[in-house]
Amino acid sequence: MERYSCSVLSNGLRVVTVGLPHLHSAELAVYIKAGGRNDPPGKTGLSHFLEHILFRGTEDYANSFEIESAFESLGGGINAATDADSTCFYGRIHPRFTLEGLEILSSLILRPKLDGVELERRIIIEEALEDINQGGDEISTDILAGRMLWPDHPLGEPTVGNLPDIKRITRKDLEQHLGSWYLPNNSLVIAAGPLKHEQILLAAERFFGSWQPAELPPSLPVPEQLPNGPACHFVKDADSQICIQLAFRTCRRSAPEMTTLKFLRRILAGGGSSRLHLILREKLGLIYSVDAGIGSYDETGCLSIDLSTAPENLPAVLSATVEELGLLASHRVPEREMERIRTVYLAELDYSRDSVGEMGIRFGWGTLMDVAHTIDQDQQLVHEVTPNMILELAATIFRPENRFLAVVGPIEKIDQDKIYKILTTYPPL
């Protein structure tokens, strides 16, 4: 059983430890509650740029090689990630070197040199170009759908940033972003593994205690009124297949129906026995794979379905998908299917007890976002999901006016009006 402890330093920094005495590795992380949604207008990608530039060197480590080497000499590796509303610096490490690992992370956060801006800009531009075709068009269905879900809001923009914005970010912008958001009262340190909370707390006080708090800038809220669908966005790309994302606005991350939403995602595309896999691949033979994902934020969220198919198959694929959504919104899920999904869900929660990384996310990111649950608590919530709860949520989410479709590929081979008609009217719910 995980042993979760959380303390708060005098500067507001939360320190979390997840004791996992049965494991033989540790995970360290520093979370900052700032991501793409906190980028100022005209500076998309600033949070992501700052995450990159911190690895360019600190007062204690001259460059990225020294930082990487220092962490690897402790039996681990260091990495970082930026998403819509958080940035995380993390690494797996041998438990006996936990304190040394925390010192390296504190150097990154508190004593960066912010050097190498132009070099890092070139690297980030290469990363951004992965989602842009030869004609300069955005081809990420995630981004295209996001802009329909949350138009004119940072949540709808790429975390890596738009190319013109990446090119105009300056060292001063990075300094200001660091000073505005990288604050102890906006951050969290977590250590997961065979560790003692008291030891981690003392180390956090030693390495992060001098970090000074300050008032946080406001985040741009998501408007209460957003444009309805159905909506389609088509982008031509030189590919042999059509890639689509069918997205739906859903609940905020702390909503009571979140577990039901996760259950619904598994019913749709949670494995080889999931509905869309069975109908689209095993019955019709129109796709190779299908995925579904959930995005969750303070005040909103989304459920998305992603797949690829030949252009001539798109009408049949979309019709079958929307028909399956209609069935979920109008017919109770059979108890046998419910129990199969429930069993897998409960098992995967148990499996996560053996992963320091998953425990670090559960209690690190979860505490940062005020949604941390123990595995036992989540398993109880899974037991409480009923067919009626699935039915009610599906009927709310899958309404035609909540359908947003991004289509990328050889779109000249498809009838766009026909696709929109399917999305709009088929089947009646």
C-alpha positions in Angstrom: 0.0 0.0 0.0 1.2 3.5 -0.8 2.0 5.8 2.1 1.1 9.3 1.0 2.3 12.3 3.0 2.1 16.0 2.2 3.7 18.9 4.1 4.0 22.6 3.3 7.1 24.6 3.8 6.9 28.2 5.2 7.3 29.6 1.6 4.3 27.7 0.4 6.0 24.8 -1.4 4.2 21.5 -1.0 6.4 18.5 -0.4 4.8 15.1 -1.1 6.3 11.7 -0.4 4.8 8.4 -1.5 6.4 5.6 0.5 6.6 2.4 -1.6 8.9 0.1 0.5 8.4 -2.8 -1.8 10.1 -1.1 -4.8 13.7 -0.6 -5.6 13.7 2.7 -7.5 12.6 6.2 -6.8 11.0 9.0 -8.8 11.7 12.7 -8.1 9.8 15.6 -9.6 9.2 19.3 -9.3 5.8 20.4 -10.7 5.0 24.0 -11.6 1.4 24.9 -12.1 2.1 26.8 -15.3 1.9 25.6 -18.9 0.6 26.6 -22.3 -2.5 28.2 -21.0 -0.3 30.7 -19.1 1.5 31.9 -22.2 0.9 35.6 -22.8 -0.8 36.7 -26.1 1.7 36.6 -29.0 4.1 34.4 -27.0 2.6 30.9 -27.4 5.2 28.3 -26.5 6.8 30.4 -23.8 6.3 27.9 -21.0 7.6 25.1 -23.1 10.6 27.3 -24.2 11.4 28.0 -20.6 11.3 24.3 -19.7 13.9 23.7 -22.5 16.2 26.5 -21.6 16.6 25.5 -17.9 18.6 22.5 -19.1 21.1 24.8 -20.8 23.0 25.4 -17.6 22.8 26.6 -14.0 25.1 28.3 -11.6 26.2 24.8 -10.4 26.3 23.0 -13.8 27.8 24.7 -16.8 25.7 23.1 -19.5 23.2 20.4 -20.4 25.9 17.8 -20.5 26.9 18.5 -16.9 23.3 18.3 -15.8 22.6 15.1 -17.6 25.9 13.5 -16.4 25.3 14.5 -12.8 21.9 12.8 -12.8 23.1 9.7 -14.6 25.9 9.3 -12.1 23.2 8.8 -9.5 21.8 5.8 -11.5 19.0 7.6 -13.3 18.0 10.1 -15.9 16.4 13.5 -15.9 13.7 14.8 -18.2 10.9 17.4 -18.4 7.5 18.0 -19.9 5.1 20.9 -20.5 1.4 20.5 -21.0 -1.5 22.9 -21.0 -1.4 23.8 -17.4 1.7 22.4 -15.8 5.4 21.9 -16.3 7.3 18.9 -14.7 11.0 18.3 -14.2 11.4 14.6 -13.2 13.8 11.7 -13.1 14.0 8.1 -11.9 16.9 7.5 -9.6 18.4 5.0 -7.2 16.8 5.5 -3.8 20.1 6.0 -2.0 20.8 9.0 -4.2 17.5 10.8 -3.6 18.9 13.8 -1.8 21.5 14.4 -4.5 18.8 14.2 -7.1 16.8 16.9 -5.3 19.8 19.2 -5.2 20.1 18.9 -9.0 16.4 19.7 -9.5 16.7 22.7 -7.2 19.6 24.0 -9.2 17.5 23.8 -12.4 14.6 25.7 -10.9 16.3 28.2 -8.7 19.7 29.0 -10.4 19.3 28.7 -14.1 21.6 30.8 -16.4 19.0 31.1 -19.2 21.8 30.8 -21.8 21.7 29.4 -25.3 18.4 31.0 -26.3 19.2 31.0 -30.0 20.4 27.4 -30.1 17.4 26.2 -28.2 15.1 28.2 -30.4 16.4 26.2 -33.4 15.7 22.9 -31.6 12.1 24.0 -30.6 11.4 25.1 -34.2 12.3 21.6 -35.4 9.9 20.2 -32.8 7.1 22.5 -34.0 7.7 21.7 -37.6 6.7 18.1 -36.9 3.1 19.3 -36.9 3.4 21.4 -40.1 3.4 20.2 -43.7 5.3 21.5 -46.7 2.7 24.0 -47.4 3.0 25.5 -43.9 -0.4 24.1 -42.7 -1.0 22.8 -39.3 -1.6 19.0 -39.5 -1.9 18.0 -35.9 -5.5 16.9 -35.4 -5.1 17.6 -31.6 -4.4 21.3 -32.3 -7.1 21.6 -35.1 -9.7 20.1 -32.8 -8.5 22.2 -29.8 -9.0 25.4 -31.8 -12.6 24.4 -32.4 -13.2 23.4 -28.8 -11.7 26.6 -27.3 -11.3 29.2 -30.0 -9.2 32.3 -29.2 -8.0 30.7 -25.9 -4.5 29.3 -25.1 -6.0 25.9 -24.4 -6.7 25.7 -28.1 -3.1 26.5 -29.1 -0.1 24.1 -29.4 2.0 23.9 -26.2 5.1 24.0 -28.3 4.0 27.3 -29.7 3.2 28.8 -33.1 6.3 29.4 -35.3 6.0 33.2 -35.5 5.7 33.3 -31.7 8.6 31.0 -31.1 10.8 33.2 -33.2 9.9 36.3 -31.2 10.5 35.0 -27.7 13.4 36.7 -26.0 15.6 36.1 -23.0 13.7 38.9 -21.2 10.4 37.0 -21.8 11.9 33.9 -20.3 13.1 35.8 -17.3 9.7 37.4 -16.7 7.9 34.1 -17.1 10.3 32.4 -14.7 9.7 35.2 -12.1 6.0 35.2 -12.6 5.1 31.5 -12.4 8.1 29.6 -10.9 7.2 30.4 -7.4 7.1 28.0 -4.4 3.4 28.8 -3.7 2.7 27.6 -7.3 4.9 24.5 -7.1 5.3 21.0 -5.6 8.1 18.6 -4.9 7.4 14.9 -4.9 9.5 11.8 -4.1 8.1 8.3 -4.6 9.8 5.1 -3.7 11.2 3.3 -0.6 11.7 6.7 1.1 10.9 8.4 4.4 8.9 11.6 4.4 10.9 13.2 7.2 14.1 12.8 5.2 12.6 14.2 2.0 11.0 17.1 3.9 14.4 18.1 5.5 16.1 17.9 2.1 13.4 20.0 0.5 13.8 22.7 3.2 17.5 22.6 2.6 17.4 22.9 -1.1 14.2 24.9 -1.7 13.7 26.8 1.5 15.3 30.0 0.2 12.8 30.1 -2.7 10.7 33.3 -2.2 6.9 33.3 -2.7 5.0 36.0 -4.5 1.5 36.8 -5.8 0.6 34.9 -8.9 -0.7 36.5 -12.1 -4.2 35.6 -13.1 -4.8 32.9 -15.7 -7.2 33.6 -18.6 -10.4 31.8 -17.8 -12.2 29.7 -20.4 -15.4 31.6 -21.5 -18.6 30.2 -20.1 -20.2 30.5 -23.5 -18.4 28.7 -26.4 -19.4 28.2 -30.0 -21.5 25.1 -30.5 -21.0 22.4 -33.2 -21.2 20.4 -35.1 -18.0 21.8 -36.8 -15.5 20.4 -39.2 -12.0 21.5 -40.1 -10.4 20.0 -43.2 -6.7 20.3 -44.0 -5.1 19.0 -47.2 -2.0 17.0 -46.7 0.1 14.8 -49.0 -0.6 11.4 -47.3 -2.2 8.2 -48.3 -4.6 8.1 -45.4 -7.1 10.5 -43.8 -6.4 11.2 -40.1 -9.3 12.4 -38.0 -10.0 13.4 -34.5 -13.6 13.5 -33.3 -13.7 15.6 -30.1 -16.3 16.5 -27.6 -16.3 19.1 -24.8 -16.7 17.4 -21.4 -16.4 18.1 -17.7 -13.7 19.9 -15.6 -11.1 17.6 -14.0 -12.6 17.8 -10.5 -16.2 17.0 -11.7 -17.9 14.0 -10.0 -18.5 12.4 -13.4 -14.8 12.1 -14.2 -14.6 8.4 -13.3 -17.7 7.7 -15.5 -16.0 9.6 -18.3 -12.9 7.4 -18.0 -15.1 4.3 -18.0 -16.8 5.6 -21.1 -13.5 6.1 -22.8 -12.6 2.5 -22.1 -15.9 1.3 -23.6 -15.2 3.2 -26.8 -11.5 2.4 -27.3 -9.9 0.8 -24.3 -8.5 -2.4 -25.9 -9.2 -5.3 -28.2 -12.7 -5.8 -26.9 -13.7 -2.1 -27.0 -16.6 -1.1 -29.2 -14.9 1.0 -31.8 -12.1 -1.5 -32.2 -14.6 -4.3 -32.8 -16.9 -2.5 -35.2 -14.3 -0.5 -37.2 -11.5 -3.1 -37.4 -12.8 -6.5 -36.7 -16.2 -6.3 -38.3 -15.7 -3.7 -41.1 -11.9 -3.9 -41.7 -11.7 -0.1 -42.2 -8.9 0.8 -39.8 -5.8 -0.5 -38.2 -6.2 1.1 -34.7 -8.4 3.5 -32.8 -7.6 5.5 -29.7 -9.5 7.6 -27.3 -8.2 10.2 -24.8 -9.3 12.6 -22.2 -8.1 16.1 -21.6 -9.0 17.7 -18.3 -8.5 21.2 -17.0 -9.6 23.4 -14.1 -12.9 24.4 -15.8 -13.4 22.3 -18.9 -12.2 19.1 -20.6 -12.6 17.0 -23.7 -13.0 13.4 -24.9 -11.3 12.7 -28.3 -11.4 9.7 -30.7 -8.4 9.4 -33.1 -8.0 7.1 -36.1 -6.7 6.9 -39.6 -8.3 5.4 -42.7 -8.3 5.4 -46.5 -10.1 8.5 -48.0 -12.8 6.3 -49.6 -13.5 4.7 -46.2 -14.1 7.9 -44.2 -17.9 8.1 -44.7 -18.4 4.5 -43.6 -15.9 4.9 -40.6 -17.6 8.1 -39.4 -21.1 6.7 -39.9 -20.2 3.6 -37.8 -18.5 5.7 -35.2 -21.4 8.1 -34.8 -23.9 5.2 -34.8 -22.0 3.6 -31.9 -22.0 6.9 -30.0 -25.8 7.1 -30.6 -26.2 3.6 -29.1 -24.3 4.5 -26.0 -26.5 7.6 -25.6 -29.7 5.7 -26.0 -29.2 2.2 -24.7 -27.8 0.9 -21.4 -24.5 -0.8 -21.5 -25.0 -4.6 -20.8 -23.9 -5.7 -17.4 -21.5 -8.2 -18.8 -19.7 -5.5 -20.7 -19.7 -3.2 -17.7 -18.1 -5.9 -15.5 -15.4 -6.7 -18.1 -14.4 -3.0 -18.3 -14.6 -2.7 -14.5 -12.3 -5.7 -14.0 -9.7 -4.4 -16.3 -9.9 -0.8 -14.8 -9.5 -2.1 -11.3 -6.6 -4.3 -12.3 -4.7 -1.5 -14.0 -5.1 0.6 -10.9 -3.5 -2.2 -8.9 -0.7 -2.6 -11.4 0.1 1.1 -11.0 1.2 0.4 -7.4 4.3 -1.1 -8.9 5.4 2.0 -10.8 7.2 4.9 -9.1 6.4 7.0 -12.2 2.7 6.4 -12.0 2.6 7.0 -8.3 4.6 10.2 -8.8 2.0 11.5 -11.3 -1.0 10.4 -9.2 0.1 12.1 -6.0 2.4 14.8 -7.5 0.3 16.2 -10.4 -2.9 15.1 -8.6 -2.0 17.2 -5.5 -0.9 20.1 -7.6 -4.3 20.1 -9.2 -6.2 19.3 -6.0 -7.6 16.0 -7.4 -5.3 13.5 -5.7 -7.0 10.2 -4.8 -5.5 7.1 -3.4 -5.8 4.0 -5.5 -8.3 2.6 -3.0 -10.5 5.7 -3.4 -10.3 5.4 -7.2 -11.2 1.8 -7.1 -14.3 2.6 -4.9 -15.3 5.2 -7.5 -15.0 2.6 -10.3 -17.2 0.2 -8.3 -19.9 2.9 -8.1 -20.2 3.5 -11.9 -23.5 2.2 -13.2 -25.0 1.6 -16.7 -27.4 4.5 -16.0 -24.5 6.8 -15.3 -22.8 5.9 -18.6 -26.1 6.4 -20.4 -26.7 9.9 -19.0 -23.2 11.1 -19.6 -23.1 9.7 -23.2 -26.4 11.4 -23.9 -25.0 14.7 -22.7 -21.6 14.5 -24.5 -22.5 13.0 -27.8 -25.1 15.5 -28.9 -24.6 16.7 -32.5 -24.0 20.3 -31.3 -21.0 19.0 -29.2 -19.2 17.3 -32.1 -16.0 18.7 -33.5 -14.2 17.0 -36.3 -10.6 17.6 -37.5 -9.7 15.9 -40.8 -6.2 15.9 -42.3 -5.0 14.2 -45.5 -5.9 13.9 -49.2 -9.2 15.7 -48.6 -9.8 16.3 -52.3 -10.8 12.6 -52.5 -13.7 13.0 -50.0 -17.1 14.7 -50.2 -16.9 17.3 -47.4 -20.6 18.0 -47.5 -21.4 14.3 -47.0 -19.0 14.2 -44.0 -20.6 17.2 -42.4 -24.1 15.7 -43.0 -23.1 12.5 -41.2 -21.7 14.4 -38.3 -24.8 16.6 -38.1 -27.7 14.2 -38.6 -26.7 10.6 -38.4 -28.1 8.9 -36.3 -30.8 10.9 -34.5 -30.2 10.7 -30.8 
